[in-house]
Amino acid sequence: MPTIKLVAERAATGRVREIYDEIKPVLGTAFVPANFRAVAHNPDHLEAYWQQYKAIMEGGSVAKPIKEIIAMVVSALNNCAA
Protein backbone atom coordinates (compact mmCIF):
# COMPACT_ATOMS: atom_id res chain seq x y z
CA MET A 1 0.00 0.00 0.00
CA PRO A 2 1.47 3.37 -1.01
CA THR A 3 2.30 5.82 1.77
CA ILE A 4 2.42 8.81 -0.59
CA LYS A 5 -0.82 10.07 -2.06
CA LEU A 6 -0.47 10.14 -5.84
CA VAL A 7 -1.64 13.11 -7.91
CA ALA A 8 -4.35 11.68 -10.15
CA GLU A 9 -4.30 12.66 -13.80
CA ARG A 10 -7.84 14.02 -13.56
CA ALA A 11 -6.75 16.28 -10.67
CA ALA A 12 -3.62 17.63 -12.38
CA THR A 13 -3.61 21.29 -13.36
CA GLY A 14 -1.16 23.87 -14.66
CA ARG A 15 2.44 22.76 -15.13
CA VAL A 16 1.72 19.30 -13.69
CA ARG A 17 -0.95 18.77 -16.36
CA GLU A 18 1.49 19.92 -19.06
CA ILE A 19 4.17 17.50 -17.89
CA TYR A 20 1.66 14.65 -17.59
CA ASP A 21 0.57 15.38 -21.16
CA GLU A 22 4.21 15.15 -22.28
CA ILE A 23 4.98 11.97 -20.32
CA LYS A 24 2.35 9.76 -21.94
CA PRO A 25 3.42 10.11 -25.59
CA VAL A 26 7.13 10.01 -24.75
CA LEU A 27 6.67 6.79 -22.77
CA GLY A 28 4.10 5.46 -25.21
CA THR A 29 1.52 4.85 -22.49
CA ALA A 30 -2.09 5.88 -21.95
CA PHE A 31 -1.36 6.70 -18.30
CA VAL A 32 1.19 8.51 -16.15
CA PRO A 33 3.20 5.98 -14.11
CA ALA A 34 2.98 6.11 -10.32
CA ASN A 35 6.58 7.25 -9.84
CA PHE A 36 5.79 10.54 -11.60
CA ARG A 37 2.42 10.96 -9.88
CA ALA A 38 4.15 10.53 -6.50
CA VAL A 39 6.36 13.61 -6.97
CA ALA A 40 3.72 15.75 -8.70
CA HIS A 41 2.70 17.47 -5.46
CA ASN A 42 5.62 19.77 -6.18
CA PRO A 43 5.67 20.83 -9.85
CA ASP A 44 9.36 21.77 -9.63
CA HIS A 45 10.25 18.28 -8.38
CA LEU A 46 8.14 16.68 -11.10
CA GLU A 47 9.84 18.83 -13.73
CA ALA A 48 13.33 17.97 -12.45
CA TYR A 49 12.53 14.26 -12.21
CA TRP A 50 11.03 14.20 -15.71
CA GLN A 51 14.04 16.01 -17.21
CA GLN A 52 16.43 13.61 -15.44
CA TYR A 53 14.42 10.60 -16.60
CA LYS A 54 14.51 11.77 -20.22
CA ALA A 55 18.25 12.48 -20.06
CA ILE A 56 18.96 9.00 -18.70
CA MET A 57 16.61 7.08 -20.96
CA GLU A 58 17.27 8.99 -24.19
CA GLY A 59 21.02 9.59 -23.95
CA GLY A 60 24.09 7.41 -23.70
CA SER A 61 25.38 4.37 -25.51
CA VAL A 62 22.92 1.80 -24.12
CA ALA A 63 19.77 1.44 -26.24
CA LYS A 64 16.51 2.65 -24.66
CA PRO A 65 14.83 -0.81 -24.82
CA ILE A 66 17.70 -2.26 -22.78
CA LYS A 67 17.37 0.53 -20.21
CA GLU A 68 13.63 -0.14 -20.00
CA ILE A 69 14.23 -3.85 -19.39
CA ILE A 70 16.76 -3.03 -16.66
CA ALA A 71 14.28 -0.64 -15.02
CA MET A 72 11.53 -3.26 -15.18
CA VAL A 73 13.73 -5.97 -13.62
CA VAL A 74 14.92 -3.64 -10.84
CA SER A 75 11.32 -2.64 -10.11
CA ALA A 76 10.24 -6.28 -9.98
CA LEU A 77 13.12 -7.17 -7.65
CA ASN A 78 12.09 -4.31 -5.38
CA ASN A 79 8.41 -5.40 -5.44
CA CYS A 80 7.31 -2.11 -6.99
CA ALA A 81 3.74 -1.81 -8.25
CA ALA A 82 2.92 -0.08 -11.53
C-alpha positions in Angstrom: 0.0 0.0 0.0 1.5 3.4 -1.0 2.3 5.8 1.8 2.4 8.8 -0.6 -0.8 10.1 -2.1 -0.5 10.1 -5.8 -1.6 13.1 -7.9 -4.3 11.7 -10.1 -4.3 12.7 -13.8 -7.8 14.0 -13.6 -6.7 16.3 -10.7 -3.6 17.6 -12.4 -3.6 21.3 -13.4 -1.2 23.9 -14.7 2.4 22.8 -15.1 1.7 19.3 -13.7 -1.0 18.8 -16.4 1.5 19.9 -19.1 4.2 17.5 -17.9 1.7 14.7 -17.6 0.6 15.4 -21.2 4.2 15.1 -22.3 5.0 12.0 -20.3 2.4 9.8 -21.9 3.4 10.1 -25.6 7.1 10.0 -24.8 6.7 6.8 -22.8 4.1 5.5 -25.2 1.5 4.8 -22.5 -2.1 5.9 -21.9 -1.4 6.7 -18.3 1.2 8.5 -16.1 3.2 6.0 -14.1 3.0 6.1 -10.3 6.6 7.2 -9.8 5.8 10.5 -11.6 2.4 11.0 -9.9 4.2 10.5 -6.5 6.4 13.6 -7.0 3.7 15.7 -8.7 2.7 17.5 -5.5 5.6 19.8 -6.2 5.7 20.8 -9.9 9.4 21.8 -9.6 10.3 18.3 -8.4 8.1 16.7 -11.1 9.8 18.8 -13.7 13.3 18.0 -12.5 12.5 14.3 -12.2 11.0 14.2 -15.7 14.0 16.0 -17.2 16.4 13.6 -15.4 14.4 10.6 -16.6 14.5 11.8 -20.2 18.2 12.5 -20.1 19.0 9.0 -18.7 16.6 7.1 -21.0 17.3 9.0 -24.2 21.0 9.6 -23.9 24.1 7.4 -23.7 25.4 4.4 -25.5 22.9 1.8 -24.1 19.8 1.4 -26.2 16.5 2.7 -24.7 14.8 -0.8 -24.8 17.7 -2.3 -22.8 17.4 0.5 -20.2 13.6 -0.1 -20.0 14.2 -3.8 -19.4 16.8 -3.0 -16.7 14.3 -0.6 -15.0 11.5 -3.3 -15.2 13.7 -6.0 -13.6 14.9 -3.6 -10.8 11.3 -2.6 -10.1 10.2 -6.3 -10.0 13.1 -7.2 -7.7 12.1 -4.3 -5.4 8.4 -5.4 -5.4 7.3 -2.1 -7.0 3.7 -1.8 -8.2 2.9 -0.1 -11.5 
